[in-house]
Amino acid sequence: MSETWNQRTKLVHGGTRRSQYNEVSEAIFLTQGFVYDSAEQAEARFIETGPDEFIYARYGNPTVDMFEKRMAALEGAEDAFAAASGMAAVNGALTSLVKAGDHVVSAKALFGSCNYILADVLGRFGVEVTFIDGTDLEAWRAAVRPDTKAVFFESMSNPTLEVIDIAGVAEIARAAGATVVVDNVFSTPVFSRAIEQGADVVIYSATKHIDGQGRALGGVVLGTKEYIRGTLEPYMKHTGGSLSPFNAWVMLKGLETISLRVNAQAESALQIAGALDGHPALARMIYPGLPGHAQNALVQTQLGGKGGTVLSLDLKGGKAAAFKFLNALTIPVISNNLGDAKSIATHPATTTHQRLSDALKVELGITPGLVRFSVGLEDTDDLIADLTAALEAASV
Ligand SMILES: *Cc1c(COP(=O)(O)O)cnc(C)c1O
């Protein structure tokens, strides 16, 4: 593989390793273990595992290794560790890093399961977490302390699509010696330059755009070789959050087309947001790619002007209108994944973010009328017509 390759070449060829058969498509090594030629060789491999050597699929596997190398090449990271799901990645990235007595600062606008790890899990083990408004750099400056071990945020938050200034937060965190951990799902690995912008650790749920066709769970953590192999890998390989070889293969094939898919989805999302913005049934149309979005300037500098593949609609009629709207859709499906080829509509307040308290939902803008809409690969005009008809149905 060449360092000078551009993104789309890395997506197709990055990390590819062929077996003795010289197959074209990446091989699935669906094996949990590996045979040693001798007892001495087994002993030696447990002392030091060489680059082409494997022990057990929980520790590593050739197909999983290809996925990790392709992701590292794509993100411009030194190394990567593939996880069983996005949440295994978030949990491993944070839990392997902190210990009792440490302090963590986190943006408060988080996906429900991320909120569980920060608000419940870390606290139970004696880690103090301070939650702030992630879009406010002054709030980060005020919250970071000499004992702050890590900062955590979703670079584009789920589901209200706040965009957080990676370079700005990284500058503040680094001055305090804190590790910058970014959940980058909504930014997608195609639009992201998070490592270059100062993130130390970047996390993706591969379940979303990397698979992109709703088939398999997966996750990945990217960072320096020292962090990935020294800090994260021992935690992941002994606690069991490793990615299955079959799912790694699904993700490798997903990466081949991800650039085409998310660029088309983002283009469609911009057109849909523009067409529906100001519709009388809507209290708010949230899409970071729209010029009126509060962090649109950051979208230009941080994401190359791409507003992502998800938009959120806030219906004036609250939950009843949101449910009418969802039930009137004929092309998008009601579900809770995102980044899929199929457009997916979600009511966060009653599903993905149900576990948050009512007070926190209000604070985060997760209103009863809010619908998260993940734009798929269907024809844009068909989607606009269907969404418009559903808005009409929700208004009566
Ligand atoms: C979906 C999601 C996750 C979790 O990913 P899974 O693969 O479902 O475990 C984490 N963070 C964000 C922002 C997500 O959207």
The ligand as an SDF file (V2000), in Angstrom:
LIG
                    3D

 15 15  0  0  0  0  0  0  0  0999 V2000
  -24.8160    4.0250   16.8180 C   0  0  0  0  0  0  0  0  0  0  0  0
  -23.8730    4.8530   17.5670 C   0  0  0  0  0  0  0  0  0  0  0  0
  -22.9990    4.2660   18.4970 C   0  0  0  0  0  0  0  0  0  0  0  0
  -23.0310    2.7890   18.8250 C   0  0  0  0  0  0  0  0  0  0  0  0
  -22.7570    1.9470   17.7750 O   0  0  0  0  0  0  0  0  0  0  0  0
  -23.2390    0.4030   17.7410 P   0  0  0  0  0  0  0  0  0  0  0  0
  -22.5160   -0.1480   16.5810 O   0  0  0  0  0  0  0  0  0  0  0  0
  -24.7250    0.4260   17.6070 O   0  0  0  0  0  0  0  0  0  0  0  0
  -22.8210   -0.2060   19.0310 O   0  0  0  0  0  0  0  0  0  0  0  0
  -22.1210    5.0920   19.1550 C   0  0  0  0  0  0  0  0  0  0  0  0
  -22.0900    6.4170   18.9390 N   0  0  0  0  0  0  0  0  0  0  0  0
  -22.9070    7.0170   18.0420 C   0  0  0  0  0  0  0  0  0  0  0  0
  -22.8310    8.4830   17.8460 C   0  0  0  0  0  0  0  0  0  0  0  0
  -23.8330    6.2510   17.3380 C   0  0  0  0  0  0  0  0  0  0  0  0
  -24.6620    6.8410   16.4700 O   0  0  0  0  0  0  0  0  0  0  0  0
  1  2  1  0
  2  3  1  0
  2 14  2  0
  3  4  1  0
  3 10  2  0
  4  5  1  0
  5  6  1  0
  6  7  2  0
  6  8  1  0
  6  9  1  0
 10 11  1  0
 11 12  2  0
 12 13  1  0
 12 14  1  0
 14 15  1  0
M  END
$$$$
